[in-house]
Amino acid sequence: MPADIKGGYARILKARERLLEVRAERAARLLLLRDLLMKRFTPFMQTTDPVTGMRLADVAAEGSKLNGDLAIVLAFFEGTRFRVAVDVLARYTYDVAPEGVLPDLGELLDVQVSGSGSSATLICKTADGLEERHDVIELTGRLLEQAVVAIEAEVPPDRTSPPPDHTAPVT
């Protein structure tokens, strides 16, 4: 019986050590993802909204890499947000606000960032059990479009000129 206890203890330690390794690898990938998003959205992070004084976009890391919970957040000042995280059990999660801006990606299985840091892919498992790959640049482009549309919708219509005639043929 004591051999079984020692064997079980050794297996538990081995599994926990592997979990720590996987968690550290995934946290490192999220930091690479943060770097990619910061490069892509630098102009937005360096520009403030003339109405509110807030930066147009922000990319941030939340949590603690040492504790194993780390999240990367891309947030636009009007409220559109994309968050990718890894928890203490090395599970990836994501969320998007507002809901419906992106299609349901399914369960996030992996985050892959190219060696050059110029592209990233989210690998997800759909409800059907299929794996799909989603380009992060494309997804964040959709989020940017949502932010632009929301801001444009805040501008009152110009009532000093007649509305455009959308029925007229284009010449």
N, C-alpha and C positions, 0 to 999 in steps of 0.2 A: 504493500500500500504506500509506503513512503516514496517509492520511486514514481508512482503516479502523481503524487503531490508535487514533487520536484519537477516532473515533466510538464504538468499543467502550469506551474508557476513560470517556467522557462518559456512556454508557448505564449502566455499572457504578456510577458515582458517583450518578447520578440514582436508580437502584434502591435503593442503600443509604441515601440521604437519605430516600426514601419509607418504607423499612423503619423508620428511626428515628422518623419521624412517626407511623406506625401503632403502633409499640411504645409511644410516649409517650401516645397517645390511649387505648390499652388499659390501660396502667398507671393512668391517671387514672380510668378507669371502675372499676377494681378498688378504688381508694381510695374512690370513692363507694359501692361495695358494702360496704366495711368500715364506713363511716359508718352505712349503713342497718342492718347487723347489730349495730353497737354500740348504736344506738337501740332496736332490738327486744329485745336481751338485756341491757339495762342492769340490771334487777333481779337477774339471775343473776350478773352481773359484780360487783355490789356486795354479794353475800351469800356467806358462806363456809359450807362444809359443817361441821356441828358435830362430826362424827366425825374427818375428816382435816384440817380447817383450810384446805382449798383452796377457791378460788372455784368456784362452781357452773359457771360458763362463762367463757370468755375469747375475745376476738376480737383477732387480731394480724395485723400485716403482717410478712412475711419477705422477705428478699432486699434488693435495691437497685434503686430506680427508675432511678438513673443508669446502672447496668450493664444494665438492661433485664430483669432477672429479678425479678419481684415476685409474691408469693403472699399471699392473704388466707385466714386459717384461723379457723374457728369450732370450738372444742374444749370439750366438756363434761368435767367432772372425772373421770367414770367411764370415759372413753376414746373416746366417740363423737366423730367429727371429720369436718369438711367443709372441703376446701381447693380454692381456685380460683386458678390461676396463669397468668402470661404469661411466656414464656421470651425469650431474647435474639433469637430470630427472629420474635417477635410472635405465637407460637402459644399459644392458650389450652389449658389442661389442667385437669382436676379429679380429685380422688380422695375417697373416702368410706371411713370405717372405723366400725364393722365392715362388711365386704362384705355386700351383700344388704339393707342398710337401705333403700337407694333402688334403684329399678330402674336398669338400665344406661341412661344417658342418651344414649350414643353419643358422637360426636366433638363437642366444644364449639367452636362456630363464633363465638359472640359473647356478650357480656354487655351488657345494656341496663339502665340505671338511670333511672327517671323523673326529670324535671326537678325535681320536689319532693323527691326522695330518699326517697319513701315506698314505692316498690315497685321490684322488679328482676326481670328475666327472663333465663334462660339459653336461648340458641338453639342447638340441637344437631342434628346429622345422624345419623339412625339407620343401622343396618346396611343397610336397604333403600334408603338414599339420600334419605329424606324428611326434611324439616325439622320439628322439633317445638319448641314453646316450653314452658318449665317455670318456674313462678312460684317465686322464691327463698323467699318467705315460706312457701309450702306445703311446699317441700322441707325447709327448716330446722325446720318444725313436725313433720315426720316424724322428724327427727333428735332433737328434743326428746322426742318420745314414746318413742323407743328408749332414751334416757337415763333417763327416768322408769321405764320398765318394768324396766330393768336394776337400778336402785336399789331398786325395790319388791321385786324378786326376792331381794335380799340380806337382807330382814327375815325372821327366823324366824317360823313360824306361832305364833299364840297358842294354847297347849295348855290354858289354864285355862277356856275356855268351849267348849261343844260347837260343832262345825262347822256352818255354815249349811246348812239343808235346801234344796238347789237344785231338788228335785223337787216341793216344795210349791207350790200355785198362788198366784199373786200376787193379793192382794185389795185 
